[in-house]
Amino acid sequence: MARRSSRLARATEVVPMPEVAYAQPVLSEEPQQLPPPPPQPNPVASIEVKTKFPVARIKRIMQADEDVGKVAQVTPIAVSKALELFMISLVTKAAKEARDRNSKRVTASHLKQAVVKDEVLDFLADIIAKVPDQPAGGRKHDDDGSDQNEQPKRKRGGRRPKDDSD
């Protein structure tokens, strides 16, 4: 017991620390710069996606390539999330393009314009080359896909009763 108490006594002793001179902050007469404004909220963060890309199918597609050996369990999940974020980004840009043209529907031409306007999506240039260009007029076209000035469709009667002409 004496051994333990001597250790405790040494541990509780207060050892004076040598004085250290710290540098004093220099106050300048210049006004301090304000911190940069917070970044704008990411539109992708506010979108809730209820559908997920099938992880098993992604893994099967990855393993179909002869150059790919074993695929770690987390890899298809990461690819699925990357696909989800890519689709959100692409569809959001296409929807903005449709809104700019006063259209209620997103069409292939809106997707094409979204890809053309964004440098990041240049890798899709070969695919969008097959999509016809949208006419640059403000009026409605049949292939536009917009709902402007569209008359509501009339409902027809339900099923016709059977004729009993035997």
N, C-alpha and C positions, 0 to 999 in steps of 0.2 A: 504494500500500500504506500509505503514511503516513496517508492520510485514513481508511482503515478502522481502523487501530490506534488513532487518536485517538478515534474513536467508541466503540470497545470500552473504552478507558480511562475515558471519561466515563460509560459505562453501568455500569462496575464500581465507581465511586466510591460510597462510603456517605455518604448525606446524612442528617444528624441530623434526626429528626422532632421537631416541637414537642411538649411534654408536654401531654396532654389529661387533664383530670380527669373520670373516669367516675363516674356515680352508683353508690353502693353499694346493694345490695339491702337493703330494710328487713325485718328479721326480726321477725315478730309472735309474740306469746305464744299466739295462737289456734291450735288444731290445724288443720293443712291438710286441706282436703276431699279425699277420695279421688276419683279419676276415676270417671266413671259406669261401671257394669258394661258389659261388651261386649254388643252386641246379640245377641239369640237367633239361632241359625242359621236361615236362610231355608229353609223346606221345599222351595221350588221349586229351590234350588240342589242339593239332594241327589237330585233325580229326573233320571234319564237318559231322554231321549225318543229313540227310534230312528226315529220317523216324522216326516216334514216335510210341511208344507202345500205343494202344488204352486205354485211361483212363477209359472210361465207362465199357469196358470189364474187366479191372483190378478190378474196384469197384464191379462188379457183381461176380467175382471170390472170392473176399474177403468176400462178404456178403453171399456167398454160405456156408461158414463155420458157423456152429451153434454157436460156441463160440464167434464169432465176432458180436458185436451189431451194433451200428451206426458207420459209417465211416465218418470222417471229410472230407470236400471237398478237402483239400490240400493233404490228405494222398495218394490217387491213383496217383496224379501228382508226388509226391516224389518217390513212388514205380516205376513209369514209368521211371523217370530219373535214378534211381538206376539200373534198368534193362538195360537201354541204356549204362550206363558206364560199367556195368559188361560185356555186349556183346562186347563192343569195346575192353576191356581188353582181353577177351578170344580169340576173332578173331585175334587180333594183335599178341598174343603169338602163335597161331596156324599158322598164316602167316609167322612168323619168323621161325617156325619149318619147314614149307614147303620150304622156301628159303634156309635153311640150307641143305635140301635134294635135291636142284636143281629142285624143282617141281614148276610148274606154277599154280597148283590147290591146294586148301586146302581141304584135305579129312578128313574122320572120324579118321583115324590113326594119322593125324597131330594134331587134337584136343585132341586125347587121350594122345599123348606125351606131349602136352602143359599142360594138367591137371596133368600128372604124375610128371612133373618137378617142379610144383609150389605147395608149401605146402598150400597156401591159398585156393586152389581149391580141397582140399582133400574131401570135402563133395560130390564131383561128382564121387568118386571112385566106388560106386555101379553101376552107369550108364555106366561108361567107361569100366567096366569089360566085358560087352557084346560085345564090339568092338574087332575084331580080331587084334592081333599084326601085325605090318608091318614087313616084312622080313628085316633083317639088311644088305642087299647087296647093292652095288652101282649100280647094273644093273636094267634095267626097268622090271617091272612085270605088268601083265595085270590088277591086282587089285590095282596097285599103284596110278593110276589116274594122273600120271605125263605126261607131254607133250614132254619129251625128245625124240629126234630122231623120232618124229611122222611125217609120211608123210601127206601132205595135202590131204583132201578128194576131190575126183573128183566130179565135178558137173555133174549131169545127165541132160538130156534134160527136158524141161518143160512138159506140158501136151501133151499127144498124141492126134492127131486128131481122131475124131470119124470115124469109118468105116461106109460107106453107103451101107452096104450089107443087104438090105431088100428084 
